[in-house]
């Protein structure tokens, strides 16, 4: 609303068709849009929607999340035959009104990802179609090119997970980051390609002592729906990151180039595990409730600032290439090749700086030196 409590002029007369499964939710969204001056109609009778409505009567047709998949694709094809210029929007109830308003203005609320720059950053030159082949290729290239690291947290800079900040740091600045940065960047890239993506949250169990109290949900991962099958996508789990998407609809072990994983039912959650040292080690318990972007603000703040956060006290860097995993935990540098024995080295300050630059490809800054020296004396 403007200062006179009237809807903006550009909204008056805008024509929107809402399609969804839940009548109560549809009515809520419709009422808000009506208050803003939008000419809006809606129905839950989606099977007959293309017979009841003509796409030429609308500026935008919005689909609720429950329609994603074959149902919405059939409807979009039918409406496109009526009006080849009609615009579609896939939306989620809590975001629906804002997304519709943004679509009507022709402007997104967040800056558009420079997909060419992202692909150049990870060295990807393949197809840009939303297929499993594309997803697997991006999942492998991302952790090979953009490292997992917590330098800014150790420097007391905090972590800004806004799209502008993430793009400036991970793409333009050739830096790395942690889960909220990695997976939010990949999420926007996948959405730009046309994948159906949901953000999820998880409790980390990795290196948790037996019987320890559950930790808060401080990890971000993604769920991708492809041909009705859910896939777990996560390029932000440090030295144990999978380099391939994992099926979420089976508990069977899943082979990847860097180990065997499984995703098992764990109460109302899914537990992600990796086979290490002849046993299953738990990585994290994944909630299946979709998260909004704003839902990551608090866990990101906690993880990057709370005194109990591991990332506040220890230098942690990881990169996983097709040939090997490289990890730096304070001064311990480990190389775990796909074939052959692991190698471990204890580094001094100069050695740490060298592997940050040469192995991890990071643009080392002079002001990093104090945290490098501190890492070099860890556990002395």
C-alpha positions, 0 to 999 in steps of 0.5 A: 500500500502507498501512503494514502492506503491505496494500492499502487497504480500499476497493480490496479487491473492486473489480471491473475489466475491462481491454481492450487490444491488447498481452497483455504490457502487459495482464498488467503492469497486471493484476498491479499491480492484483491486488497492490493487491487489485483483482478484475481480469480482462482480454482482448485478444480485444476483438471478442468482449469484450461476448459474453464479459463482462457489464458488470454484473459490473464497477465499471469497464471500462478501455480501452487507448489502442490501442482508441480510436476506433470499436472502443471506441465500439462496445464501450461501446455494447454494454456500456451496453446490458448496464448503463446505469450502467457506468463507462468509462475510456480510459487509457495504459499508463504511467498505467493503474494510477494512473488506474484507482485514481483512477477507483475512488475517484471522484476525479481526481488533478488538480483538475477544470478549470472549463470555464465559467470557461475558456470565459468567459475566451476568449469562447466560447459555442458547442457543447460537443461533440467536433467539428471545428467546436468544435475550430476555434472554440476554436483561434481564440478561445484565442490571441485572448484569452490572450496569449503572454508570458514576464513571470514568467521575466524576473522570476525567478519561474519557471513552474509548469505544475501545473493549479492554477497554470495555471488561477490564472494564465491564467484567474483572473489574466487573464495569459498564458504560454508553450507549456507553460501554453497547451497544457496548459490547452487539453488539459484543456479538450478532454479535458473536452469529450470529445476524444481528445488526446495531448501531443507535444514538438518541437524549435524551429527558428524563427530558428535559423541555417543549420547550427546544432546541433539544439535540445532538445525544448522546445515542447509541442503537441497531437495530436487524433484526429477520425474517424481523422484526426490534427490538430495543435493548438498555441495556444502558438507566440507570434507565428507561432501558427496560429489553426486546427488543421492536418492531420498526414496531408498535406504539402499547404499549408494556408490559415489566416486568418493565413497558409499552413502545411504539415506535412511528413515530416522523418525520424522527425518532422514539420516544421511550416512557415509561408510567410513572405517568399516561402519556407517557414520552419521553426517546429519538428520534432514528435516523434510519441511521446506525452508524459506530463504529467510529461515536460514538467517538465524542458523547462519547467524548462530553458526558464524557467531556463537561461541560454541560453534566449531567454525569460530575456533578452527581453520576448516578448508576442504576441496573434493576433486574427481581424483582426491579429497583435500582437507585442512583442519588447522595445521593438519593437511590431508589428501585422500585419493580415490585410489591409494593411501591417504597422506597427512602432513603437519604444516607450519604457517608458511605451509598452510598459506602455500596449500591455501593458495596452491591446493585450494586456489584461494586468494590469500590476504595479508590480514589472514596471517594471524589466523594462519599462525594460530592454526599452525600452533593448534594442539601444540 
